[in-house]
Amino acid sequence: MALPPAVLDPARAPLVIDPALLAKYGGNGPRYTSYPTADRFVEAFGEDAFRYWLANRNVVGMEQITFEVDYPHADSTFPHTKETAQLICDKAGLDDRERYLLMRGNAIKAFGLERFGITQ
């Protein structure tokens, strides 16, 4: 099915602003990308650095470290992401609380996902 010309040409497409959506989702919120905000992103943060900081998590605090996945990019851990994450946690000796913070809790807090009902 072909798209109408107005959809293909932004100059001819109508701009629709939904005030209800703006009220509901306006303001700061999660960015729909796999990358955190610039003040929390280190481009050269590879596997060795990740393992170093997990081993030294008492220095920076476990609340500052997250596990990020580019799903399902071919150069990521997919389709073995869960097993990879478990192995990383096991090797670092993380307890249940630290695992939760690394895999979910810190991202919920950093991106303010509580506003969208994501609390656990």
Biopython code that builds the backbone (N, CA, C, O; Angstrom):
import numpy as np
from Bio.PDB.StructureBuilder import StructureBuilder

atoms = [
    (1, "MET", "N", (0.841, -1.182, 0.000)),
    (1, "MET", "CA", (0.000, 0.000, 0.000)),
    (1, "MET", "C", (0.880, 1.236, 0.000)),
    (1, "MET", "O", (1.744, 1.380, 0.864)),
    (2, "ALA", "N", (0.675, 2.116, -0.942)),
    (2, "ALA", "CA", (1.473, 3.336, -1.051)),
    (2, "ALA", "C", (0.938, 4.395, -0.097)),
    (2, "ALA", "O", (-0.267, 4.501, 0.133)),
    (3, "LEU", "N", (1.858, 5.172, 0.449)),
    (3, "LEU", "CA", (1.455, 6.279, 1.317)),
    (3, "LEU", "C", (1.014, 7.462, 0.486)),
    (3, "LEU", "O", (1.553, 7.688, -0.597)),
    (4, "PRO", "N", (0.034, 8.233, 0.974)),
    (4, "PRO", "CA", (-0.376, 9.443, 0.247)),
    (4, "PRO", "C", (0.781, 10.432, 0.157)),
    (4, "PRO", "O", (1.624, 10.472, 1.052)),
    (5, "PRO", "N", (0.836, 11.236, -0.914)),
    (5, "PRO", "CA", (1.946, 12.195, -1.078)),
    (5, "PRO", "C", (2.137, 13.117, 0.113)),
    (5, "PRO", "O", (3.273, 13.475, 0.425)),
    (6, "ALA", "N", (1.069, 13.512, 0.788)),
    (6, "ALA", "CA", (1.200, 14.435, 1.922)),
    (6, "ALA", "C", (2.000, 13.807, 3.060)),
    (6, "ALA", "O", (2.683, 14.518, 3.798)),
    (7, "VAL", "N", (1.925, 12.493, 3.209)),
    (7, "VAL", "CA", (2.671, 11.820, 4.264)),
    (7, "VAL", "C", (4.154, 11.762, 3.919)),
    (7, "VAL", "O", (5.007, 11.822, 4.805)),
    (8, "LEU", "N", (4.458, 11.644, 2.634)),
    (8, "LEU", "CA", (5.839, 11.543, 2.190)),
    (8, "LEU", "C", (6.535, 12.899, 2.130)),
    (8, "LEU", "O", (7.761, 12.964, 2.209)),
    (9, "ASP", "N", (5.784, 13.962, 1.994)),
    (9, "ASP", "CA", (6.342, 15.305, 1.872)),
    (9, "ASP", "C", (5.996, 16.112, 3.117)),
    (9, "ASP", "O", (4.854, 16.549, 3.262)),
    (10, "PRO", "N", (6.963, 16.322, 4.028)),
    (10, "PRO", "CA", (6.669, 17.044, 5.262)),
    (10, "PRO", "C", (6.107, 18.446, 5.017)),
    (10, "PRO", "O", (5.358, 18.957, 5.850)),
    (11, "ALA", "N", (6.452, 19.072, 3.901)),
    (11, "ALA", "CA", (5.937, 20.408, 3.613)),
    (11, "ALA", "C", (4.432, 20.381, 3.354)),
    (11, "ALA", "O", (3.755, 21.389, 3.553)),
    (12, "ARG", "N", (3.907, 19.250, 2.916)),
    (12, "ARG", "CA", (2.483, 19.138, 2.611)),
    (12, "ARG", "C", (1.700, 18.405, 3.695)),
    (12, "ARG", "O", (0.471, 18.352, 3.643)),
    (13, "ALA", "N", (2.393, 17.845, 4.663)),
    (13, "ALA", "CA", (1.720, 17.101, 5.727)),
    (13, "ALA", "C", (1.188, 18.080, 6.772)),
    (13, "ALA", "O", (1.876, 19.031, 7.145)),
    (14, "PRO", "N", (-0.031, 17.847, 7.241)),
    (14, "PRO", "CA", (-0.581, 18.736, 8.267)),
    (14, "PRO", "C", (0.116, 18.512, 9.606)),
    (14, "PRO", "O", (0.469, 17.383, 9.947)),
    (15, "LEU", "N", (0.312, 19.584, 10.355)),
    (15, "LEU", "CA", (0.879, 19.494, 11.690)),
    (15, "LEU", "C", (-0.272, 19.326, 12.667)),
    (15, "LEU", "O", (-1.158, 20.178, 12.742)),
    (16, "VAL", "N", (-0.262, 18.251, 13.400)),
    (16, "VAL", "CA", (-1.320, 17.974, 14.362)),
    (16, "VAL", "C", (-0.725, 18.031, 15.757)),
    (16, "VAL", "O", (0.200, 17.286, 16.077)),
    (17, "ILE", "N", (-1.256, 18.912, 16.581)),
    (17, "ILE", "CA", (-0.811, 19.040, 17.968)),
    (17, "ILE", "C", (-1.971, 18.631, 18.853)),
    (17, "ILE", "O", (-3.053, 19.213, 18.782)),
    (18, "ASP", "N", (-1.747, 17.643, 19.673)),
    (18, "ASP", "CA", (-2.781, 17.134, 20.561)),
    (18, "ASP", "C", (-2.503, 17.653, 21.970)),
    (18, "ASP", "O", (-1.592, 17.156, 22.632)),
    (19, "PRO", "N", (-3.271, 18.646, 22.449)),
    (19, "PRO", "CA", (-3.035, 19.217, 23.783)),
    (19, "PRO", "C", (-3.096, 18.182, 24.905)),
    (19, "PRO", "O", (-2.375, 18.306, 25.895)),
    (20, "ALA", "N", (-3.941, 17.169, 24.765)),
    (20, "ALA", "CA", (-4.034, 16.144, 25.807)),
    (20, "ALA", "C", (-2.732, 15.349, 25.903)),
    (20, "ALA", "O", (-2.274, 15.030, 27.001)),
    (21, "LEU", "N", (-2.137, 15.030, 24.747)),
    (21, "LEU", "CA", (-0.862, 14.313, 24.759)),
    (21, "LEU", "C", (0.257, 15.185, 25.318)),
    (21, "LEU", "O", (1.115, 14.702, 26.056)),
    (22, "LEU", "N", (0.247, 16.465, 24.967)),
    (22, "LEU", "CA", (1.262, 17.376, 25.510)),
    (22, "LEU", "C", (1.151, 17.482, 27.019)),
    (22, "LEU", "O", (2.159, 17.489, 27.725)),
    (23, "ALA", "N", (-0.090, 17.566, 27.517)),
    (23, "ALA", "CA", (-0.285, 17.650, 28.962)),
    (23, "ALA", "C", (0.168, 16.371, 29.652)),
    (23, "ALA", "O", (0.757, 16.415, 30.732)),
    (24, "LYS", "N", (-0.110, 15.238, 29.027)),
    (24, "LYS", "CA", (0.233, 13.956, 29.633)),
    (24, "LYS", "C", (1.734, 13.668, 29.594)),
    (24, "LYS", "O", (2.306, 13.201, 30.579)),
    (25, "TYR", "N", (2.368, 13.947, 28.455)),
    (25, "TYR", "CA", (3.765, 13.563, 28.269)),
    (25, "TYR", "C", (4.734, 14.743, 28.190)),
    (25, "TYR", "O", (5.924, 14.536, 27.952)),
    (26, "GLY", "N", (4.267, 15.951, 28.379)),
    (26, "GLY", "CA", (5.138, 17.115, 28.299)),
    (26, "GLY", "C", (6.161, 17.135, 29.419)),
    (26, "GLY", "O", (5.966, 16.498, 30.455)),
    (27, "GLY", "N", (7.236, 17.855, 29.221)),
    (27, "GLY", "CA", (8.278, 17.954, 30.237)),
    (27, "GLY", "C", (9.369, 16.929, 30.041)),
    (27, "GLY", "O", (9.441, 16.255, 29.013)),
    (28, "ASN", "N", (10.212, 16.824, 31.041)),
    (28, "ASN", "CA", (11.313, 15.875, 30.973)),
    (28, "ASN", "C", (10.790, 14.455, 31.078)),
    (28, "ASN", "O", (9.835, 14.186, 31.807)),
    (29, "GLY", "N", (11.400, 13.577, 30.368)),
    (29, "GLY", "CA", (10.993, 12.180, 30.410)),
    (29, "GLY", "C", (12.014, 11.319, 29.731)),
    (29, "GLY", "O", (13.077, 11.795, 29.334)),
    (30, "PRO", "N", (11.700, 10.055, 29.594)),
    (30, "PRO", "CA", (12.674, 9.163, 28.962)),
    (30, "PRO", "C", (12.853, 9.509, 27.493)),
    (30, "PRO", "O", (11.906, 9.883, 26.801)),
    (31, "ARG", "N", (14.063, 9.378, 27.048)),
    (31, "ARG", "CA", (14.348, 9.558, 25.627)),
    (31, "ARG", "C", (14.258, 8.189, 24.987)),
    (31, "ARG", "O", (14.731, 7.203, 25.553)),
    (32, "TYR", "N", (13.672, 8.122, 23.844)),
    (32, "TYR", "CA", (13.493, 6.834, 23.198)),
    (32, "TYR", "C", (14.710, 6.508, 22.346)),
    (32, "TYR", "O", (14.662, 6.508, 21.116)),
    (33, "THR", "N", (15.778, 6.236, 23.035)),
    (33, "THR", "CA", (17.051, 5.869, 22.442)),
    (33, "THR", "C", (17.769, 5.000, 23.448)),
    (33, "THR", "O", (17.396, 4.971, 24.621)),
    (34, "SER", "N", (18.754, 4.319, 23.025)),
    (34, "SER", "CA", (19.473, 3.457, 23.955)),
    (34, "SER", "C", (20.574, 4.208, 24.705)),
    (34, "SER", "O", (21.305, 3.608, 25.494)),
    (35, "TYR", "N", (20.698, 5.511, 24.467)),
    (35, "TYR", "CA", (21.784, 6.249, 25.086)),
    (35, "TYR", "C", (21.277, 7.192, 26.167)),
    (35, "TYR", "O", (20.245, 7.838, 25.985)),
    (36, "PRO", "N", (21.985, 7.280, 27.288)),
    (36, "PRO", "CA", (21.594, 8.200, 28.352)),
    (36, "PRO", "C", (21.917, 9.640, 27.969)),
    (36, "PRO", "O", (22.517, 9.905, 26.928)),
    (37, "THR", "N", (21.510, 10.546, 28.823)),
    (37, "THR", "CA", (21.802, 11.952, 28.561)),
    (37, "THR", "C", (23.310, 12.173, 28.566)),
    (37, "THR", "O", (24.061, 11.390, 29.148)),
    (38, "ALA", "N", (23.738, 13.236, 27.917)),
    (38, "ALA", "CA", (25.163, 13.473, 27.684)),
    (38, "ALA", "C", (25.988, 13.515, 28.962)),
    (38, "ALA", "O", (27.140, 13.082, 28.968)),
    (39, "ASP", "N", (25.411, 14.030, 30.045)),
    (39, "ASP", "CA", (26.196, 14.107, 31.278)),
    (39, "ASP", "C", (26.410, 12.747, 31.932)),
    (39, "ASP", "O", (27.166, 12.640, 32.898)),
    (40, "ARG", "N", (25.759, 11.714, 31.422)),
    (40, "ARG", "CA", (25.903, 10.377, 31.993)),
    (40, "ARG", "C", (26.490, 9.382, 31.000)),
    (40, "ARG", "O", (26.505, 8.181, 31.268)),
    (41, "PHE", "N", (26.962, 9.851, 29.887)),
    (41, "PHE", "CA", (27.388, 8.960, 28.822)),
    (41, "PHE", "C", (28.888, 9.073, 28.596)),
    (41, "PHE", "O", (29.436, 10.169, 28.482)),
    (42, "VAL", "N", (29.534, 7.927, 28.535)),
    (42, "VAL", "CA", (30.951, 7.885, 28.216)),
    (42, "VAL", "C", (31.099, 6.985, 27.002)),
    (42, "VAL", "O", (30.881, 5.776, 27.088)),
    (43, "GLU", "N", (31.470, 7.573, 25.873)),
    (43, "GLU", "CA", (31.508, 6.848, 24.602)),
    (43, "GLU", "C", (32.462, 5.658, 24.618)),
    (43, "GLU", "O", (32.162, 4.619, 24.029)),
    (44, "ALA", "N", (33.591, 5.796, 25.276)),
    (44, "ALA", "CA", (34.615, 4.758, 25.232)),
    (44, "ALA", "C", (34.487, 3.773, 26.388)),
    (44, "ALA", "O", (35.475, 3.148, 26.774)),
    (45, "PHE", "N", (33.314, 3.627, 26.935)),
    (45, "PHE", "CA", (33.112, 2.768, 28.091)),
    (45, "PHE", "C", (32.878, 1.346, 27.616)),
    (45, "PHE", "O", (31.745, 0.967, 27.318)),
    (46, "GLY", "N", (33.940, 0.559, 27.543)),
    (46, "GLY", "CA", (33.863, -0.805, 27.045)),
    (46, "GLY", "C", (33.782, -1.825, 28.157)),
    (46, "GLY", "O", (33.590, -1.488, 29.325)),
    (47, "GLU", "N", (33.931, -3.072, 27.772)),
    (47, "GLU", "CA", (33.791, -4.189, 28.711)),
    (47, "GLU", "C", (34.796, -4.120, 29.854)),
    (47, "GLU", "O", (34.440, -4.374, 31.004)),
    (48, "ASP", "N", (36.042, -3.782, 29.553)),
    (48, "ASP", "CA", (37.063, -3.713, 30.606)),
    (48, "ASP", "C", (36.726, -2.635, 31.633)),
    (48, "ASP", "O", (36.847, -2.857, 32.838)),
    (49, "ALA", "N", (36.304, -1.471, 31.153)),
    (49, "ALA", "CA", (35.939, -0.385, 32.075)),
    (49, "ALA", "C", (34.719, -0.771, 32.911)),
    (49, "ALA", "O", (34.655, -0.480, 34.105)),
    (50, "PHE", "N", (33.756, -1.428, 32.271)),
    (50, "PHE", "CA", (32.552, -1.858, 32.978)),
    (50, "PHE", "C", (32.915, -2.823, 34.109)),
    (50, "PHE", "O", (32.432, -2.682, 35.232)),
    (51, "ARG", "N", (33.755, -3.788, 33.808)),
    (51, "ARG", "CA", (34.173, -4.751, 34.839)),
    (51, "ARG", "C", (34.974, -4.058, 35.949)),
    (51, "ARG", "O", (34.831, -4.389, 37.126)),
    (52, "TYR", "N", (35.813, -3.099, 35.562)),
    (52, "TYR", "CA", (36.593, -2.351, 36.554)),
    (52, "TYR", "C", (35.663, -1.642, 37.535)),
    (52, "TYR", "O", (35.847, -1.744, 38.748)),
    (53, "TRP", "N", (34.660, -0.919, 37.014)),
    (53, "TRP", "CA", (33.780, -0.155, 37.891)),
    (53, "TRP", "C", (32.852, -1.038, 38.704)),
    (53, "TRP", "O", (32.478, -0.673, 39.819)),
    (54, "LEU", "N", (32.476, -2.187, 38.172)),
    (54, "LEU", "CA", (31.705, -3.118, 39.004)),
    (54, "LEU", "C", (32.562, -3.634, 40.149)),
    (54, "LEU", "O", (32.084, -3.767, 41.276)),
    (55, "ALA", "N", (33.815, -3.923, 39.867)),
    (55, "ALA", "CA", (34.726, -4.391, 40.916)),
    (55, "ALA", "C", (34.996, -3.292, 41.941)),
    (55, "ALA", "O", (35.277, -3.580, 43.104)),
    (56, "ASN", "N", (34.910, -2.036, 41.509)),
    (56, "ASN", "CA", (35.177, -0.891, 42.393)),
    (56, "ASN", "C", (33.915, -0.065, 42.629)),
    (56, "ASN", "O", (33.980, 1.155, 42.782)),
    (57, "ARG", "N", (32.787, -0.730, 42.656)),
    (57, "ARG", "CA", (31.494, -0.026, 42.774)),
    (57, "ARG", "C", (31.371, 0.760, 44.068)),
    (57, "ARG", "O", (30.580, 1.701, 44.137)),
    (58, "ASN", "N", (32.128, 0.402, 45.089)),
    (58, "ASN", "CA", (32.088, 1.160, 46.331)),
    (58, "ASN", "C", (32.674, 2.557, 46.166)),
    (58, "ASN", "O", (32.404, 3.432, 46.988)),
    (59, "VAL", "N", (33.467, 2.785, 45.125)),
    (59, "VAL", "CA", (34.076, 4.095, 44.887)),
    (59, "VAL", "C", (33.044, 5.085, 44.347)),
    (59, "VAL", "O", (32.911, 6.191, 44.869)),
    (60, "VAL", "N", (32.325, 4.693, 43.316)),
    (60, "VAL", "CA", (31.368, 5.582, 42.662)),
    (60, "VAL", "C", (29.956, 5.377, 43.194)),
    (60, "VAL", "O", (29.131, 6.288, 43.124)),
    (61, "GLY", "N", (29.673, 4.217, 43.715)),
    (61, "GLY", "CA", (28.338, 3.891, 44.206)),
    (61, "GLY", "C", (27.568, 3.079, 43.179)),
    (61, "GLY", "O", (27.539, 3.417, 41.995)),
    (62, "MET", "N", (26.961, 2.029, 43.634)),
    (62, "MET", "CA", (26.222, 1.143, 42.730)),
    (62, "MET", "C", (25.075, 1.881, 42.048)),
    (62, "MET", "O", (24.632, 1.475, 40.973)),
    (63, "GLU", "N", (24.594, 2.952, 42.655)),
    (63, "GLU", "CA", (23.488, 3.729, 42.101)),
    (63, "GLU", "C", (23.879, 4.505, 40.842)),
    (63, "GLU", "O", (23.023, 5.119, 40.205)),
    (64, "GLN", "N", (25.166, 4.481, 40.479)),
    (64, "GLN", "CA", (25.653, 5.232, 39.319)),
    (64, "GLN", "C", (25.956, 4.351, 38.106)),
    (64, "GLN", "O", (26.406, 4.861, 37.079)),
    (65, "ILE", "N", (25.723, 3.062, 38.202)),
    (65, "ILE", "CA", (26.113, 2.142, 37.132)),
    (65, "ILE", "C", (24.872, 1.446, 36.581)),
    (65, "ILE", "O", (24.028, 0.977, 37.346)),
    (66, "THR", "N", (24.760, 1.378, 35.261)),
    (66, "THR", "CA", (23.650, 0.651, 34.642)),
    (66, "THR", "C", (24.182, -0.267, 33.548)),
    (66, "THR", "O", (25.294, -0.098, 33.048)),
    (67, "PHE", "N", (23.358, -1.235, 33.197)),
    (67, "PHE", "CA", (23.658, -2.163, 32.107)),
    (67, "PHE", "C", (22.820, -1.730, 30.915)),
    (67, "PHE", "O", (21.591, -1.735, 30.991)),
    (68, "GLU", "N", (23.455, -1.361, 29.829)),
    (68, "GLU", "CA", (22.763, -0.862, 28.637)),
    (68, "GLU", "C", (22.886, -1.878, 27.528)),
    (68, "GLU", "O", (23.943, -2.479, 27.333)),
    (69, "VAL", "N", (21.803, -2.068, 26.802)),
    (69, "VAL", "CA", (21.769, -3.057, 25.729)),
    (69, "VAL", "C", (21.229, -2.410, 24.464)),
    (69, "VAL", "O", (20.176, -1.773, 24.491)),
    (70, "ASP", "N", (21.932, -2.566, 23.372)),
    (70, "ASP", "CA", (21.414, -2.163, 22.066)),
    (70, "ASP", "C", (20.722, -3.371, 21.468)),
    (70, "ASP", "O", (21.353, -4.201, 20.814)),
    (71, "TYR", "N", (19.428, -3.464, 21.696)),
    (71, "TYR", "CA", (18.652, -4.633, 21.255)),
    (71, "TYR", "C", (17.964, -4.322, 19.954)),
    (71, "TYR", "O", (17.408, -3.230, 19.831)),
    (72, "PRO", "N", (17.959, -5.181, 18.992)),
    (72, "PRO", "CA", (18.686, -6.438, 18.850)),
    (72, "PRO", "C", (19.846, -6.305, 17.880)),
    (72, "PRO", "O", (20.005, -7.156, 17.005)),
    (73, "HIS", "N", (20.646, -5.284, 18.004)),
    (73, "HIS", "CA", (21.759, -5.099, 17.078)),
    (73, "HIS", "C", (22.664, -6.325, 17.037)),
    (73, "HIS", "O", (22.903, -6.970, 18.058)),
    (74, "ALA", "N", (23.152, -6.630, 15.864)),
    (74, "ALA", "CA", (23.970, -7.832, 15.666)),
    (74, "ALA", "C", (25.269, -7.782, 16.463)),
    (74, "ALA", "O", (25.813, -8.827, 16.819)),
    (75, "ASP", "N", (25.773, -6.575, 16.750)),
    (75, "ASP", "CA", (27.042, -6.498, 17.484)),
    (75, "ASP", "C", (26.835, -6.384, 18.997)),
    (75, "ASP", "O", (27.766, -6.059, 19.733)),
    (76, "SER", "N", (25.617, -6.652, 19.449)),
    (76, "SER", "CA", (25.347, -6.621, 20.886)),
    (76, "SER", "C", (25.394, -8.037, 21.443)),
    (76, "SER", "O", (25.881, -8.954, 20.782)),
    (77, "THR", "N", (24.896, -8.210, 22.640)),
    (77, "THR", "CA", (24.876, -9.525, 23.277)),
    (77, "THR", "C", (23.678, -10.366, 22.828)),
    (77, "THR", "O", (23.583, -11.537, 23.193)),
    (78, "PHE", "N", (22.780, -9.800, 22.058)),
    (78, "PHE", "CA", (21.599, -10.516, 21.570)),
    (78, "PHE", "C", (22.007, -11.711, 20.727)),
    (78, "PHE", "O", (22.912, -11.566, 19.905)),
    (79, "PRO", "N", (21.411, -12.860, 20.872)),
    (79, "PRO", "CA", (20.254, -13.224, 21.694)),
    (79, "PRO", "C", (20.636, -13.809, 23.056)),
    (79, "PRO", "O", (19.839, -14.528, 23.657)),
    (80, "HIS", "N", (21.811, -13.520, 23.540)),
    (80, "HIS", "CA", (22.287, -14.091, 24.805)),
    (80, "HIS", "C", (22.427, -13.027, 25.890)),
    (80, "HIS", "O", (23.268, -13.152, 26.779)),
    (81, "THR", "N", (21.606, -11.981, 25.818)),
    (81, "THR", "CA", (21.736, -10.861, 26.741)),
    (81, "THR", "C", (21.507, -11.280, 28.190)),
    (81, "THR", "O", (22.275, -10.891, 29.069)),
    (82, "LYS", "N", (20.471, -12.060, 28.450)),
    (82, "LYS", "CA", (20.185, -12.471, 29.830)),
    (82, "LYS", "C", (21.353, -13.267, 30.411)),
    (82, "LYS", "O", (21.774, -13.025, 31.542)),
    (83, "GLU", "N", (21.867, -14.207, 29.641)),
    (83, "GLU", "CA", (22.982, -15.014, 30.125)),
    (83, "GLU", "C", (24.228, -14.162, 30.337)),
    (83, "GLU", "O", (24.960, -14.358, 31.307)),
    (84, "THR", "N", (24.468, -13.220, 29.434)),
    (84, "THR", "CA", (25.618, -12.320, 29.562)),
    (84, "THR", "C", (25.495, -11.477, 30.818)),
    (84, "THR", "O", (26.463, -11.323, 31.563)),
    (85, "ALA", "N", (24.315, -10.933, 31.057)),
    (85, "ALA", "CA", (24.089, -10.102, 32.244)),
    (85, "ALA", "C", (24.286, -10.918, 33.524)),
    (85, "ALA", "O", (24.908, -10.443, 34.475)),
    (86, "GLN", "N", (23.761, -12.137, 33.548)),
    (86, "GLN", "CA", (23.930, -12.992, 34.727)),
    (86, "GLN", "C", (25.405, -13.302, 34.969)),
    (86, "GLN", "O", (25.862, -13.293, 36.112)),
    (87, "LEU", "N", (26.143, -13.575, 33.910)),
    (87, "LEU", "CA", (27.570, -13.864, 34.032)),
    (87, "LEU", "C", (28.331, -12.655, 34.576)),
    (87, "LEU", "O", (29.186, -12.797, 35.449)),
    (88, "ILE", "N", (28.018, -11.475, 34.059)),
    (88, "ILE", "CA", (28.659, -10.244, 34.540)),
    (88, "ILE", "C", (28.393, -10.062, 36.038)),
    (88, "ILE", "O", (29.309, -9.777, 36.810)),
    (89, "CYS", "N", (27.136, -10.231, 36.434)),
    (89, "CYS", "CA", (26.768, -10.071, 37.845)),
    (89, "CYS", "C", (27.446, -11.115, 38.720)),
    (89, "CYS", "O", (27.930, -10.805, 39.809)),
    (90, "ASP", "N", (27.479, -12.355, 38.237)),
    (90, "ASP", "CA", (28.125, -13.425, 38.997)),
    (90, "ASP", "C", (29.610, -13.143, 39.179)),
    (90, "ASP", "O", (30.134, -13.252, 40.287)),
    (91, "LYS", "N", (30.292, -12.778, 38.090)),
    (91, "LYS", "CA", (31.738, -12.514, 38.164)),
    (91, "LYS", "C", (32.065, -11.347, 39.083)),
    (91, "LYS", "O", (33.105, -11.337, 39.742)),
    (92, "ALA", "N", (31.163, -10.351, 39.123)),
    (92, "ALA", "CA", (31.396, -9.184, 39.969)),
    (92, "ALA", "C", (30.974, -9.429, 41.413)),
    (92, "ALA", "O", (31.269, -8.621, 42.294)),
    (93, "GLY", "N", (30.281, -10.547, 41.659)),
    (93, "GLY", "CA", (29.833, -10.854, 43.016)),
    (93, "GLY", "C", (28.713, -9.952, 43.494)),
    (93, "GLY", "O", (28.635, -9.644, 44.683)),
    (94, "LEU", "N", (27.841, -9.520, 42.589)),
    (94, "LEU", "CA", (26.751, -8.624, 42.967)),
    (94, "LEU", "C", (25.673, -9.363, 43.753)),
    (94, "LEU", "O", (25.308, -10.491, 43.422)),
    (95, "ASP", "N", (25.171, -8.709, 44.800)),
    (95, "ASP", "CA", (24.050, -9.292, 45.531)),
    (95, "ASP", "C", (22.741, -8.933, 44.815)),
    (95, "ASP", "O", (22.766, -8.247, 43.793)),
    (96, "ASP", "N", (21.613, -9.385, 45.337)),
    (96, "ASP", "CA", (20.321, -9.167, 44.667)),
    (96, "ASP", "C", (19.996, -7.690, 44.504)),
    (96, "ASP", "O", (19.509, -7.279, 43.451)),
    (97, "ARG", "N", (20.257, -6.890, 45.526)),
    (97, "ARG", "CA", (19.984, -5.449, 45.449)),
    (97, "ARG", "C", (20.827, -4.795, 44.352)),
    (97, "ARG", "O", (20.319, -4.000, 43.561)),
    (98, "GLU", "N", (22.106, -5.133, 44.312)),
    (98, "GLU", "CA", (23.002, -4.556, 43.311)),
    (98, "GLU", "C", (22.603, -4.989, 41.898)),
    (98, "GLU", "O", (22.683, -4.200, 40.956)),
    (99, "ARG", "N", (22.180, -6.233, 41.757)),
    (99, "ARG", "CA", (21.716, -6.717, 40.444)),
    (99, "ARG", "C", (20.499, -5.918, 39.987)),
    (99, "ARG", "O", (20.415, -5.513, 38.828)),
    (100, "TYR", "N", (19.557, -5.694, 40.905)),
    (100, "TYR", "CA", (18.359, -4.930, 40.560)),
    (100, "TYR", "C", (18.741, -3.507, 40.141)),
    (100, "TYR", "O", (18.252, -3.009, 39.127)),
    (101, "LEU", "N", (19.598, -2.861, 40.902)),
    (101, "LEU", "CA", (20.008, -1.496, 40.560)),
    (101, "LEU", "C", (20.677, -1.456, 39.185)),
    (101, "LEU", "O", (20.364, -0.592, 38.367)),
    (102, "LEU", "N", (21.589, -2.384, 38.935)),
    (102, "LEU", "CA", (22.325, -2.421, 37.674)),
    (102, "LEU", "C", (21.404, -2.664, 36.484)),
    (102, "LEU", "O", (21.524, -1.993, 35.459)),
    (103, "MET", "N", (20.495, -3.611, 36.613)),
    (103, "MET", "CA", (19.686, -4.048, 35.479)),
    (103, "MET", "C", (18.395, -3.266, 35.289)),
    (103, "MET", "O", (17.823, -3.287, 34.200)),
    (104, "ARG", "N", (17.920, -2.573, 36.331)),
    (104, "ARG", "CA", (16.624, -1.929, 36.195)),
    (104, "ARG", "C", (16.449, -0.673, 37.062)),
    (104, "ARG", "O", (16.056, 0.384, 36.567)),
    (105, "GLY", "N", (16.740, -0.804, 38.335)),
    (105, "GLY", "CA", (16.442, 0.271, 39.279)),
    (105, "GLY", "C", (17.084, 1.605, 38.956)),
    (105, "GLY", "O", (16.427, 2.643, 39.036)),
    (106, "ASN", "N", (18.356, 1.595, 38.593)),
    (106, "ASN", "CA", (19.042, 2.853, 38.291)),
    (106, "ASN", "C", (18.470, 3.531, 37.053)),
    (106, "ASN", "O", (18.384, 4.758, 37.008)),
    (107, "ALA", "N", (18.080, 2.755, 36.055)),
    (107, "ALA", "CA", (17.483, 3.334, 34.845)),
    (107, "ALA", "C", (16.120, 3.934, 35.155)),
    (107, "ALA", "O", (15.789, 5.003, 34.643)),
    (108, "ILE", "N", (15.321, 3.264, 35.987)),
    (108, "ILE", "CA", (14.012, 3.805, 36.365)),
    (108, "ILE", "C", (14.184, 5.172, 37.007)),
    (108, "ILE", "O", (13.460, 6.115, 36.685)),
    (109, "LYS", "N", (15.139, 5.274, 37.910)),
    (109, "LYS", "CA", (15.385, 6.552, 38.600)),
    (109, "LYS", "C", (15.975, 7.600, 37.653)),
    (109, "LYS", "O", (15.523, 8.745, 37.639)),
    (110, "ALA", "N", (16.971, 7.221, 36.872)),
    (110, "ALA", "CA", (17.654, 8.178, 35.997)),
    (110, "ALA", "C", (16.718, 8.789, 34.959)),
    (110, "ALA", "O", (16.833, 9.974, 34.646)),
    (111, "PHE", "N", (15.803, 8.002, 34.430)),
    (111, "PHE", "CA", (14.910, 8.484, 33.384)),
    (111, "PHE", "C", (13.542, 8.882, 33.904)),
    (111, "PHE", "O", (12.662, 9.231, 33.117)),
    (112, "GLY", "N", (13.344, 8.837, 35.226)),
    (112, "GLY", "CA", (12.067, 9.249, 35.801)),
    (112, "GLY", "C", (10.897, 8.389, 35.340)),
    (112, "GLY", "O", (9.796, 8.899, 35.131)),
    (113, "LEU", "N", (11.122, 7.113, 35.182)),
    (113, "LEU", "CA", (10.090, 6.237, 34.636)),
    (113, "LEU", "C", (8.929, 5.996, 35.589)),
    (113, "LEU", "O", (7.901, 5.455, 35.184)),
    (114, "GLU", "N", (9.078, 6.390, 36.848)),
    (114, "GLU", "CA", (7.979, 6.256, 37.799)),
    (114, "GLU", "C", (6.743, 7.001, 37.307)),
    (114, "GLU", "O", (5.614, 6.575, 37.550)),
    (115, "ARG", "N", (6.970, 8.136, 36.602)),
    (115, "ARG", "CA", (5.858, 8.943, 36.084)),
    (115, "ARG", "C", (5.003, 8.164, 35.097)),
    (115, "ARG", "O", (3.854, 8.525, 34.845)),
    (116, "PHE", "N", (5.552, 7.118, 34.548)),
    (116, "PHE", "CA", (4.844, 6.324, 33.551)),
    (116, "PHE", "C", (4.387, 4.987, 34.127)),
    (116, "PHE", "O", (4.003, 4.083, 33.385)),
    (117, "GLY", "N", (4.430, 4.869, 35.460)),
    (117, "GLY", "CA", (3.962, 3.666, 36.117)),
    (117, "GLY", "C", (4.999, 2.556, 36.217)),
    (117, "GLY", "O", (4.683, 1.453, 36.662)),
    (118, "ILE", "N", (6.230, 2.836, 35.810)),
    (118, "ILE", "CA", (7.288, 1.826, 35.895)),
    (118, "ILE", "C", (8.029, 2.053, 37.205)),
    (118, "ILE", "O", (8.807, 2.997, 37.339)),
    (119, "THR", "N", (7.777, 1.177, 38.161)),
    (119, "THR", "CA", (8.335, 1.389, 39.501)),
    (119, "THR", "C", (9.201, 0.245, 39.987)),
    (119, "THR", "O", (9.936, 0.422, 40.959)),
    (120, "GLN", "N", (9.152, -0.894, 39.373)),
    (120, "GLN", "CA", (9.915, -2.062, 39.823)),
    (120, "GLN", "C", (10.818, -2.549, 38.739)),
    (120, "GLN", "O", (11.542, -3.526, 38.931)),
]
sb = StructureBuilder()
sb.init_structure("model")
sb.init_model(0)
sb.init_chain("A")
sb.init_seg("    ")
for serial, (resi, resn, name, xyz) in enumerate(atoms, 1):
    if name == "N":
        sb.init_residue(resn, " ", resi, " ")
    sb.init_atom(name, np.array(xyz, "f"), 0.0, 1.0, " ", f" {name:<3s}", serial, name[0])
structure = sb.get_structure()
